[in-house]
């Protein structure tokens, strides 16, 4: 016959066994969902940082266009240089393919870089037509300027590779448009061109990646 004390001991033992076998809350659906959400937030933050880096590098690239235009002005060279544009895009694609990026988005992004560069050069050209070219200006070395621009290409491609699936995040376009107005400060860059750069950024993806 079980005494009250033995019954209590058995009940406590059974409680201990049931607690020992109970699944951890962190391993259940809620815990898995929280872990997944945390990873998604971390990836989105990393992608936004990469996008901001791309915008800063874009501004750095465009800041050289005043000197590029000065070189062309003094040498009476046209703003548009199709051969050089093809070199820029081809070099970017060669680098981006090694990072597993699809051609279409990278091509679109660097085409926007070229359009923005021409916009800045044209702005300075109009300025000098109206007010005159600065006197006693030493002609910048266009080859050296292009070397500086080429050195920025791998950094831009690295930033594009870091975007991951930023394009899939809700509200990201508006966030990047605001960031572009803050980070692309070079004179003569229009908001229309900033929007084009943002759209191109959001078209970049790794081969085979989709929004899920």
Residue pairs with C-beta under 8 A, 6 or more apart in sequence:
2 10
24 31
25 31
26 34
26 35
43 164
43 165
44 166
44 169
46 162
46 164
47 162
47 163
47 164
47 165
47 166
47 169
48 166
48 172
48 175
49 162
50 159
50 160
50 161
50 162
50 163
50 164
50 166
51 159
51 163
51 166
51 176
51 179
51 201
52 179
52 183
53 155
53 159
53 162
54 109
54 156
54 159
54 160
54 163
54 201
55 176
55 179
55 180
55 183
55 184
55 197
55 201
56 183
57 152
57 155
57 156
57 159
58 113
58 116
58 156
58 183
58 184
58 197
59 183
59 184
59 185
59 186
60 152
61 113
61 117
61 149
61 152
61 156
62 116
62 117
62 120
62 184
62 186
62 189
63 186
64 145
64 148
64 149
65 117
65 120
65 121
65 124
65 186
66 120
66 124
66 187
67 140
67 145
68 117
68 121
68 140
68 142
68 145
69 79
69 120
69 121
69 124
69 125
70 124
70 133
70 137
70 139
70 140
71 77
71 139
71 140
71 141
71 142
71 145
72 78
72 79
72 121
72 142
73 125
73 128
73 133
74 133
74 137
74 139
75 139
75 142
79 118
79 121
79 122
79 125
80 118
84 146
85 114
88 110
88 113
88 114
88 149
88 153
89 107
89 110
89 111
89 114
91 150
91 153
92 106
92 107
92 109
92 110
92 153
92 156
92 157
93 103
93 106
93 107
95 153
95 154
95 157
96 103
96 106
96 157
96 160
96 161
97 103
99 157
99 158
99 160
99 161
100 161
100 206
100 207
101 157
101 160
101 161
101 204
101 205
101 206
101 207
102 204
102 205
102 206
102 207
104 203
105 160
105 200
105 203
105 204
105 205
106 157
106 160
106 204
108 200
108 203
108 204
109 156
109 160
109 197
109 200
109 201
109 203
109 204
110 156
111 200
112 193
112 196
112 197
112 199
112 200
113 156
113 197
115 193
115 196
116 189
116 193
116 196
116 197
119 188
119 189
119 190
119 193
120 186
120 187
120 188
120 189
122 188
123 187
123 188
124 188
128 134
160 201
160 204
161 206
163 201
163 204
164 206
165 205
165 209
165 211
166 172
166 202
167 202
167 203
167 204
167 205
167 211
168 211
168 212
172 202
173 198
173 199
173 202
176 198
176 201
176 202
177 194
177 195
177 198
180 194
180 195
180 197
180 198
181 191
181 194
184 194
184 197
